[in-house]
């Protein structure tokens, strides 16, 4: 999936942003803290939630996106506004609210190749030019009709939107309830691993255990950034406190070995920058084809030595992926060509997004960076 453009308005929370046209493989949202960069990422996540049956109070949207197969869709819609106390967008309790408290879809339309596939309005619902019976007003038609072949392509594409942070402290259970040993036997080829629904650390483990060439490429890329490292291994989580059958349900553990140092450094003792770097590299090589990966403040925990190579990889390495990231770190902004920048500003609840070219920035990257820094300082 590639998001081509997006416009969103939230009538309940009283904010909106005008249309953003995204770059094919990388868009960097640049602006001061509080400008609305994270709000844009949250809106993209909300689109996935709507596609999976969630009602979002007062939410209006229009998104144009293309699938891996090259099909282009236009999906737009709006929920009515229900005045009530609202929790944070991540609160799972909102998913369990009483049907009577949920917002209803007042409008929804899905178009592809100039053909209207779905249209819902006050007069009723049509699908493929056929009038439909009354269906849930709280759920998107994409969700309700997701098994229909013409809709499934759009539904599957929207479920490629991912917001992941694999550096959260603490040992985490994997999504799969199967043991790592069974997964090793199930996924033996690179294609099967990449196209699986396993988390990125499990995918990295599977490439390591199956001795695939891609693992050596990931390791080599990591050592380019950290030349003091001689080797990396990815193994099942080991503990004396849990039976092996239970421990095998946790995420695998990454360990590194420095040159001329005999002992391995386990994941819990690695620097957060090192861990985040290897996860980012693995993401670039092992994420599902067509994934849209959202990264809030890309620079978190990354040192200057990491940023050069990782930003280069984001731009050039995997053309099937789309990265949308926020940043206000000068080094990152200065190392990503400004044709990938979207400058984000805000007045009240209105978020504005401009191309770097709209500011007539200098031709050289250094001049553009200096001018951008001055613009952002005025806005802060």
C-alpha distance (Angstrom), angle and dihedral (degrees) to the residues before:
residue distance angle dihedral
X1 . . .
X2 3.77 . .
X3 3.80 121.8 .
X4 3.80 106.3 -138.9
X5 3.80 99.9 179.8
X6 3.79 140.1 -10.9
X7 3.79 138.1 -168.8
X8 3.83 123.1 -178.0
X9 3.80 137.7 179.1
X10 3.80 127.0 -178.1
X11 3.79 109.1 -160.1
X12 3.80 94.1 -176.5
X13 3.81 96.3 52.6
X14 3.82 90.6 34.0
X15 3.79 100.5 -128.2
X16 3.78 135.0 114.8
X17 3.77 142.7 169.6
X18 3.75 128.6 -148.1
X19 3.79 123.6 -121.4
X20 3.80 116.2 -55.7
X21 3.79 119.1 -159.8
X22 3.79 108.2 -154.3
X23 3.78 128.5 -147.0
X24 3.78 116.3 -114.1
X25 3.80 99.6 -108.1
X26 3.82 108.5 1.8
X27 3.79 135.1 27.4
X28 3.80 120.2 177.1
X29 3.80 114.7 -158.8
X30 3.79 106.1 -151.4
X31 3.78 126.3 -170.2
X32 3.77 146.6 107.5
X33 3.81 121.0 -70.9
X34 3.80 109.7 -75.9
X35 3.80 94.9 23.4
X36 3.81 92.6 118.3
X37 3.82 103.6 -98.1
X38 3.80 94.7 128.9
X39 3.80 90.1 43.7
X40 3.80 88.8 61.5
X41 3.81 91.3 52.8
X42 3.80 90.3 48.3
X43 3.80 90.3 52.0
X44 3.81 89.8 54.6
X45 3.81 90.2 50.1
X46 3.81 88.7 49.5
X47 3.81 89.8 57.2
X48 3.78 89.5 59.4
X49 3.81 89.3 48.7
X50 3.82 91.4 51.5
X51 3.82 90.4 49.0
X52 3.82 86.5 55.3
X53 3.77 95.7 53.4
X54 3.82 104.7 -87.2
X55 3.82 121.5 139.5
X56 3.83 114.0 -141.5
X57 3.77 116.5 -161.6
X58 3.82 114.2 -113.5
X59 3.81 94.1 -11.9
X60 3.83 119.3 154.7
X61 3.79 124.3 -179.5
X62 3.77 148.8 166.0
X63 3.79 118.8 -168.2
X64 3.80 129.6 176.1
X65 3.80 114.1 -161.7
X66 3.78 140.7 160.3
X67 3.79 128.2 -141.8
X68 3.80 130.3 -135.4
X69 3.81 87.5 -98.2
X70 3.80 89.5 57.3
X71 3.82 97.1 -109.0
X72 3.79 112.7 145.8
X73 3.80 120.2 -145.3
X74 3.79 133.3 -172.0
X75 3.82 111.9 -156.7
X76 3.77 121.5 -178.8
X77 3.76 136.8 161.5
X78 3.78 149.0 134.7
X79 3.81 139.0 -134.8
X80 3.77 121.4 -146.8
X81 3.78 119.4 -112.2
X82 3.78 119.1 -105.0
X83 3.81 114.0 -168.3
X84 3.80 108.4 -133.4
X85 3.79 142.6 112.0
X86 3.78 108.3 -64.8
X87 3.81 126.3 -152.8
X88 3.78 125.8 -151.5
X89 3.81 115.4 -67.0
X90 3.81 91.4 -110.4
X91 3.79 96.0 55.0
X92 3.80 108.9 119.0
X93 3.80 90.8 -155.8
X94 3.80 88.5 76.2
X95 3.80 88.0 65.9
X96 3.83 89.3 59.3
X97 3.77 98.6 47.9
X98 3.79 120.3 132.6
X99 3.82 113.1 -86.4
X100 3.81 89.5 -121.3
X101 3.82 90.8 59.7
X102 3.80 96.0 50.1
X103 3.77 123.4 102.4
X104 3.79 116.7 -111.7
X105 3.77 127.2 -135.5
X106 3.78 108.8 -110.8
X107 3.81 93.6 179.2
X108 3.78 138.2 12.4
X109 3.79 132.5 164.7
X110 3.81 133.6 175.3
X111 3.80 118.1 -168.5
X112 3.80 132.0 -179.5
X113 3.81 129.2 175.3
X114 3.82 90.0 -4.1
X115 3.81 89.3 -58.0
X116 3.80 120.8 120.1
X117 3.81 106.5 -132.6
X118 3.81 98.7 174.1
X119 3.78 131.4 14.0
X120 3.78 126.4 174.7
X121 3.80 123.8 179.3
X122 3.80 139.3 140.7
X123 3.81 90.7 -70.5
X124 3.80 95.4 57.0
X125 3.80 144.2 -86.9
X126 3.79 130.1 -60.9
X127 3.79 126.3 -171.0
X128 3.79 120.2 -171.9
X129 3.84 88.3 -13.2
X130 3.81 91.5 -54.7
X131 3.81 123.1 117.8
X132 3.81 111.2 -117.7
X133 3.83 129.0 -149.3
X134 3.79 119.6 -108.3
X135 3.82 109.6 -68.7
X136 3.81 135.2 178.7
X137 3.79 109.7 -57.0
X138 3.81 90.7 -157.5
X139 3.81 97.0 62.0
X140 3.77 130.2 68.1
X141 3.80 116.7 -111.1
X142 3.80 87.4 -127.5
X143 3.80 87.4 63.8
X144 3.80 95.3 42.7
X145 3.83 93.6 48.1
X146 3.80 97.7 34.2
X147 3.81 92.9 124.3
X148 3.81 92.2 59.1
X149 3.81 107.1 101.0
X150 3.80 95.1 -131.2
X151 3.84 90.7 52.0
X152 3.81 98.2 36.9
X153 3.80 92.0 71.4
X154 3.82 90.7 58.3
X155 3.83 92.6 42.0
X156 3.82 92.5 50.7
X157 3.80 91.5 47.0
X158 3.82 93.5 52.8
X159 3.79 88.9 50.9
X160 3.82 88.3 61.0
X161 3.82 88.6 75.9
X162 3.80 107.1 109.6
X163 3.79 134.0 -177.1
X164 3.76 108.8 -176.1
X165 3.78 137.2 167.5
X166 3.78 110.8 -177.3
X167 3.79 93.5 176.1
X168 3.80 96.0 74.2
X169 3.78 108.9 130.5
X170 3.78 118.0 -109.0
X171 3.77 135.5 51.2
X172 3.79 111.5 -74.1
X173 3.79 132.4 -154.8
X174 3.77 115.4 -122.2
X175 3.79 122.0 -117.1
X176 3.80 90.2 -117.9
X177 3.80 119.6 75.1
X178 3.80 90.1 -154.3
X179 3.79 121.1 102.5
X180 3.79 120.3 -105.1
X181 3.80 88.2 -118.4
X182 3.81 91.8 58.8
X183 3.81 91.6 45.3
X184 3.79 90.3 52.5
X185 3.81 88.9 58.8
X186 3.80 93.0 43.1
X187 3.82 98.6 49.6
X188 3.79 113.0 43.7
X189 3.80 104.3 141.8
X190 3.79 128.7 66.1
X191 3.82 92.7 -120.0
X192 3.80 92.8 52.5
X193 3.81 91.4 48.5
X194 3.82 95.1 47.1
X195 3.80 93.1 46.6
X196 3.81 94.3 47.2
X197 3.80 123.3 101.5
X198 3.81 92.7 -124.8
X199 3.80 120.3 125.5
X200 3.79 118.2 -99.1
X201 3.82 96.0 -102.9
X202 3.80 90.8 53.5
X203 3.80 89.6 49.4
X204 3.80 89.2 51.4
X205 3.81 89.7 50.5
X206 3.81 91.2 50.6
X207 3.81 92.2 52.7
X208 3.82 89.3 48.1
X209 3.82 95.1 48.4
X210 3.79 93.6 44.7
X211 3.82 91.0 47.5
X212 3.81 93.4 -128.3
X213 3.80 120.4 177.3
X214 3.81 91.1 -122.8
X215 3.80 89.8 66.7
X216 3.79 90.6 59.2
X217 3.80 89.4 49.8
X218 3.82 91.3 52.3
X219 3.80 91.2 46.8
X220 3.80 91.7 47.9
X221 3.81 90.9 50.7
X222 3.81 90.2 51.5
X223 3.82 92.1 49.1
X224 3.82 89.3 50.6
X225 3.80 86.1 63.3
X226 3.81 96.7 38.1
X227 3.84 106.3 31.2
X228 3.81 91.2 175.8
X229 3.82 88.4 71.1
X230 3.79 117.1 92.6
X231 3.80 102.7 179.5
X232 3.82 145.4 2.0
X233 3.78 129.6 -155.8
X234 3.79 133.2 -174.3
X235 3.80 116.7 -154.7
X236 3.81 139.9 162.6
X237 3.78 115.4 -79.8
X238 3.81 110.5 -91.6
X239 3.80 126.3 -156.8
X240 3.78 137.6 152.3
X241 3.80 90.9 -143.7
X242 3.81 98.0 67.0
X243 3.80 134.3 47.0
X244 3.81 113.0 -103.3
X245 3.81 91.7 -114.9
X246 3.83 90.3 60.1
X247 3.81 96.3 39.0
X248 3.81 87.6 53.6
X249 3.83 88.7 65.4
X250 3.83 92.1 63.3
X251 3.77 125.6 87.9
X252 3.81 112.8 -82.1
X253 3.78 118.6 -104.2
X254 3.81 127.0 -115.6
X255 3.81 119.7 -143.6
X256 3.79 130.4 -176.5
X257 3.78 132.4 -159.8
X258 3.77 122.4 -152.0
X259 3.77 120.1 -143.9
X260 3.81 113.9 -94.0
X261 3.83 90.7 9.2
X262 3.82 111.5 109.2
X263 3.82 100.3 -156.0
X264 3.78 126.6 71.8
X265 3.81 119.3 -121.5
X266 3.79 109.9 -130.9
X267 3.79 122.3 -141.3
X268 3.81 95.0 -103.1
X269 3.81 89.3 59.6
X270 3.80 97.7 43.0
X271 3.78 119.2 105.5
X272 3.81 112.7 -98.8
X273 3.82 88.5 -122.9
X274 3.80 92.5 57.0
X275 3.79 92.7 46.8
X276 3.78 93.8 47.2
X277 3.82 90.6 47.6
X278 3.80 95.2 55.1
X279 3.81 90.7 45.5
X280 3.82 90.9 51.8
X281 3.80 91.5 49.1
X282 3.80 91.6 48.4
X283 3.81 89.2 48.6
X284 3.80 91.2 55.6
X285 3.81 93.1 51.6
X286 3.83 102.2 32.5
X287 3.82 108.7 31.6
X288 3.79 116.8 117.2
X289 3.78 113.7 -86.3
X290 3.78 109.6 -93.7
X291 3.80 96.1 20.8
X292 3.81 118.9 156.1
X293 3.79 105.0 -147.4
X294 3.81 118.3 -160.9
X295 3.80 117.2 -157.5
X296 3.79 120.8 -175.5
X297 3.82 111.1 -153.3
X298 3.77 97.5 -6.5
X299 3.79 92.1 -160.0
X300 3.83 96.5 63.1
X301 3.82 109.4 130.1
X302 3.83 92.4 -6.7
X303 3.79 121.4 125.4
X304 3.79 124.6 -145.7
X305 3.82 90.0 -100.7
X306 3.85 89.7 60.2
X307 3.78 99.2 45.5
X308 3.83 98.7 63.0
X309 3.79 96.5 57.7
X310 3.80 96.8 35.3
X311 3.80 94.6 52.0
X312 3.81 89.2 48.3
X313 3.81 89.8 51.8
X314 3.81 92.4 47.8
X315 3.79 90.5 56.2
X316 3.80 101.6 40.1
X317 3.80 115.5 14.0
X318 3.82 109.2 71.9
X319 3.79 115.4 25.1
X320 3.83 94.0 -177.9
X321 3.81 91.5 66.2
X322 3.78 129.3 74.6
X323 3.79 120.3 -152.3
X324 3.79 121.3 -162.9
X325 3.77 111.1 -175.0
X326 3.77 139.7 170.1
X327 3.78 124.5 -141.9
X328 3.76 143.6 160.5
X329 3.81 94.5 177.3
X330 3.83 110.3 123.2
X331 3.80 94.3 -144.8
X332 3.81 93.9 54.5
X333 3.78 93.2 44.5
X334 3.79 89.5 49.2
X335 3.81 92.9 50.3
X336 3.80 99.5 48.6
X337 3.83 114.5 73.5
X338 3.78 109.3 -110.1
X339 3.81 93.6 -121.7
X340 3.84 83.6 78.9
X341 3.83 93.9 52.4
X342 3.79 125.2 104.1
X343 3.79 110.1 -171.0
X344 3.80 110.9 -143.5
X345 3.81 123.4 -156.6
X346 3.79 132.5 164.9
X347 3.79 138.9 -152.0
X348 3.79 111.3 -173.7
X349 3.80 107.0 -50.4
X350 3.80 95.1 -19.6
X351 3.81 115.8 98.3
X352 3.80 116.9 -160.9
X353 3.79 124.4 -159.5
X354 3.79 122.4 -163.9
X355 3.78 134.4 177.8
X356 3.78 115.9 -115.5
X357 3.82 87.8 -117.0
X358 3.82 89.2 63.5
X359 3.81 88.4 68.8
X360 3.82 94.5 53.2
X361 3.79 91.0 -126.0
X362 3.79 121.3 -172.3
X363 3.79 119.3 -80.0
X364 3.79 95.0 -119.8
X365 3.80 119.7 71.8
X366 3.79 90.5 -124.0
X367 3.81 93.9 52.2
X368 3.80 91.0 46.2
X369 3.79 91.2 49.8
X370 3.81 93.3 50.1
X371 3.81 92.0 48.6
X372 3.80 91.7 47.0
X373 3.80 90.6 50.9
X374 3.81 89.8 54.7
X375 3.82 91.6 47.9
X376 3.81 91.9 51.3
X377 3.81 92.0 46.0
X378 3.83 89.4 56.3
X379 3.79 90.3 51.1
X380 3.81 95.8 48.7
